[in-house]
Amino acid sequence: MKKDKKKRAGQKKESDDKKAGTFETLAKLAEALEVEPYELLLPQNAAVNFDSRKTKLLMKQLRRNVAETMDTIENFLASD
């Protein structure tokens, strides 16, 4: 009976290793396809829902940050 428990424990460890390998493979595939890993797990015809209000807010913040960065670069270049 003790041998069975040890054998099962060993099998469990192997399956854990396989799961870790699967996640690494998923990440590598996603990187190669230039997508996020979760996108590979979505059903084929699933639409990804975006919160348009949050997206608009993020775009506004991005534009502001880019504008501030450009101003900083222009000021730096003008001071030379």
C-alpha positions as CSV (number, residue, x, y, z in Angstrom):
1,M,0.0,0.0,0.0
2,K,2.9,2.4,0.8
3,K,4.3,1.7,-2.7
4,D,1.0,2.7,-4.3
5,K,1.0,6.0,-2.5
6,K,4.6,6.8,-3.5
7,K,3.9,5.8,-7.1
8,R,0.8,8.1,-7.2
9,A,2.8,10.9,-5.6
10,G,5.4,10.5,-8.4
11,Q,2.7,10.6,-11.1
12,K,1.2,13.7,-9.6
13,K,4.6,15.4,-9.7
14,E,5.1,14.5,-13.4
15,S,1.6,15.9,-14.3
16,D,2.5,19.1,-12.5
17,D,5.7,19.4,-14.6
18,K,3.6,18.8,-17.7
19,K,1.2,21.6,-16.7
20,A,4.1,24.0,-16.2
21,G,5.5,23.0,-19.6
22,T,2.1,23.6,-21.2
23,F,1.9,27.2,-19.8
24,E,5.4,27.9,-21.1
25,T,4.4,26.6,-24.5
26,L,1.3,28.7,-24.5
27,A,3.3,31.8,-23.7
28,K,5.8,31.0,-26.4
29,L,3.0,30.4,-29.0
30,A,1.3,33.7,-28.0
31,E,4.6,35.6,-28.4
32,A,5.2,34.0,-31.8
33,L,1.7,34.9,-32.9
34,E,2.0,38.4,-31.3
35,V,-1.2,37.9,-29.3
36,E,-1.9,37.8,-25.5
37,P,-1.8,34.2,-24.1
38,Y,-5.5,34.4,-23.0
39,E,-6.5,35.0,-26.6
40,L,-5.4,31.5,-27.5
41,L,-7.9,30.1,-25.0
42,L,-10.9,31.9,-26.3
43,P,-13.5,30.1,-28.5
44,Q,-12.8,30.8,-32.1
45,N,-15.8,33.1,-32.7
46,A,-15.6,34.8,-29.3
47,A,-15.6,38.6,-29.3
48,V,-13.4,40.2,-26.7
49,N,-15.4,42.8,-24.7
50,F,-13.7,46.1,-24.1
51,D,-15.0,48.7,-21.7
52,S,-15.3,51.6,-24.1
53,R,-15.4,54.2,-21.3
54,K,-12.2,52.8,-19.8
55,T,-10.5,52.5,-23.3
56,K,-11.4,56.2,-24.1
57,L,-9.9,57.3,-20.7
58,L,-6.8,55.3,-21.4
59,M,-6.4,56.8,-24.8
60,K,-6.9,60.3,-23.4
61,Q,-4.2,59.7,-20.8
62,L,-1.9,58.2,-23.5
63,R,-2.3,61.3,-25.7
64,R,-1.6,63.5,-22.8
65,N,1.6,61.6,-21.9
66,V,2.8,61.5,-25.5
67,A,2.2,65.3,-25.8
68,E,4.1,65.9,-22.5
69,T,7.0,63.7,-23.7
70,M,7.1,65.5,-27.1
71,D,7.1,68.9,-25.3
72,T,10.0,67.7,-23.1
73,I,12.0,66.5,-26.1
74,E,11.4,69.8,-28.0
75,N,12.5,71.8,-25.0
76,F,15.6,69.7,-24.6
77,L,16.5,70.1,-28.3
78,A,15.8,73.8,-28.2
79,S,18.1,74.4,-25.3
80,D,21.2,73.1,-27.2
